[in-house]
Amino acid sequence: LSFFCSSAYVPKTEAGRCKWEEVLQDLQTIKTSKDIDVSLYTANADEDVKCQELVMRCFFLETKVIFQECRIKNCSKTQDVWNIWKNGNDSFKKNKLASTKSEKCKECEEYEEKNFTEFVQNFEKVIQRDCK
């Protein structure tokens, strides 16, 4: 019985948990930041599923831009931005995602530049779609 009880309660671990969970939490933390003021290439949240990995890579690349900007301006959320970038990179390495580029997938620089708030909102939507 004790085995059953202990195995019945399994916190959302690798199998049942979104691999972007930490990133989502850090996005929640930085999205209200008033001292991050950058324009970023922002993928659309409704981009083709075949482009999902490239879209995610684009968001993480742009997160590095936010981090550089935060280091220069000494933002209050610099550590949280760094965590997003690091967790994203670690996840890509760990999962060895194969980049299958469809002809209809855009390069990061082809997306419209949007302000920080819109960038974070789209990033969250893309992660939430990926985690369903």
C-alpha positions as CSV (number, residue, x, y, z in Angstrom):
1,L,0.0,0.0,0.0
2,S,2.8,2.4,0.8
3,F,4.3,1.8,-2.6
4,F,0.9,2.6,-4.2
5,C,0.5,5.8,-2.2
6,S,4.0,7.0,-2.9
7,S,3.8,6.3,-6.6
8,A,0.3,7.7,-6.9
9,Y,1.6,11.1,-5.9
10,V,4.1,12.0,-8.5
11,P,4.6,15.7,-8.9
12,K,4.7,16.7,-12.5
13,T,8.1,15.5,-13.5
14,E,9.8,15.0,-16.8
15,A,7.0,12.9,-18.3
16,G,4.0,14.9,-17.2
17,R,5.6,18.3,-17.1
18,C,6.1,20.9,-19.8
19,K,9.8,21.2,-20.6
20,W,9.3,25.0,-20.7
21,E,7.8,25.2,-17.2
22,E,10.7,27.2,-15.7
23,V,10.8,29.5,-18.7
24,L,7.1,30.2,-18.3
25,Q,7.6,31.1,-14.6
26,D,10.4,33.4,-15.4
27,L,8.4,35.1,-18.2
28,Q,5.7,35.7,-15.6
29,T,8.3,37.4,-13.4
30,I,9.8,39.7,-16.1
31,K,6.7,40.6,-18.0
32,T,5.8,43.5,-15.6
33,S,9.3,44.9,-15.7
34,K,9.3,48.7,-16.4
35,D,13.0,48.9,-17.1
36,I,13.2,46.7,-20.2
37,D,12.5,48.7,-23.3
38,V,13.6,46.9,-26.4
39,S,12.1,46.0,-29.8
40,L,12.4,42.4,-30.6
41,Y,11.7,40.1,-33.6
42,T,8.5,38.5,-32.4
43,A,7.1,35.3,-33.9
44,N,3.4,34.9,-34.2
45,A,1.8,32.7,-31.6
46,D,-0.3,30.9,-34.3
47,E,2.7,30.0,-36.5
48,D,2.5,26.6,-38.2
49,V,3.2,23.7,-35.8
50,K,6.0,22.5,-38.2
51,C,7.8,25.7,-37.4
52,Q,7.4,25.4,-33.6
53,E,11.1,24.6,-32.9
54,L,12.3,27.5,-35.1
55,V,9.8,29.8,-33.4
56,M,11.1,28.8,-30.0
57,R,14.7,29.2,-31.0
58,C,13.8,32.7,-32.2
59,F,12.3,33.6,-28.9
60,F,15.3,32.4,-27.0
61,L,17.7,34.2,-29.4
62,E,15.8,37.4,-28.7
63,T,15.9,36.7,-25.0
64,K,19.7,37.0,-25.3
65,V,19.1,40.5,-26.8
66,I,17.0,41.4,-23.7
67,F,19.8,40.0,-21.5
68,Q,22.5,42.1,-23.2
69,E,20.3,45.2,-22.9
70,C,19.6,44.5,-19.2
71,R,23.3,44.1,-18.5
72,I,24.0,47.5,-20.1
73,K,21.1,49.2,-18.3
74,N,21.4,47.2,-15.1
75,C,17.7,46.0,-15.2
76,S,16.1,44.7,-12.1
77,K,15.2,41.5,-13.8
78,T,18.5,40.6,-15.4
79,Q,18.9,37.3,-13.5
80,D,15.4,36.2,-14.6
81,V,16.1,37.0,-18.2
82,W,19.4,35.1,-17.9
83,N,17.4,32.1,-16.5
84,I,15.0,32.1,-19.4
85,W,17.9,32.1,-21.9
86,K,19.8,29.4,-20.0
87,N,16.8,27.1,-19.5
88,G,15.9,27.4,-23.1
89,N,19.4,26.6,-24.3
90,D,19.6,23.7,-21.8
91,S,16.3,22.3,-23.0
92,F,17.3,22.5,-26.7
93,K,20.6,20.7,-25.9
94,K,18.9,18.0,-23.6
95,N,16.2,17.3,-26.1
96,K,18.4,17.5,-29.2
97,L,15.6,18.9,-31.2
98,A,16.0,18.3,-34.9
99,S,15.4,21.4,-36.8
100,T,13.1,20.5,-39.7
101,K,12.7,23.7,-41.6
102,S,9.6,23.8,-43.7
103,E,9.6,26.2,-46.7
104,K,6.9,28.2,-45.0
105,C,8.9,28.8,-41.7
106,K,10.3,32.2,-41.4
107,E,13.8,33.1,-40.2
108,C,13.8,35.1,-36.9
109,E,14.7,38.3,-38.6
110,E,11.7,38.0,-40.9
111,Y,9.3,38.5,-38.1
112,E,8.0,42.0,-37.2
113,E,9.7,43.8,-34.4
114,K,7.5,44.4,-31.5
115,N,7.8,45.9,-28.1
116,F,8.8,43.9,-25.0
117,T,5.3,43.5,-23.7
118,E,4.0,42.0,-27.0
119,F,7.1,39.9,-27.3
120,V,6.5,38.3,-23.8
121,Q,2.8,37.8,-24.5
122,N,3.5,35.9,-27.8
123,F,6.3,34.0,-26.1
124,E,3.9,32.8,-23.4
125,K,1.3,31.8,-25.9
126,V,3.8,29.8,-27.9
127,I,5.0,28.0,-24.8
128,Q,1.4,27.3,-23.6
129,R,0.5,25.9,-27.0
130,D,3.7,23.7,-27.0
131,C,2.8,22.4,-23.5
132,K,-0.7,21.3,-24.2
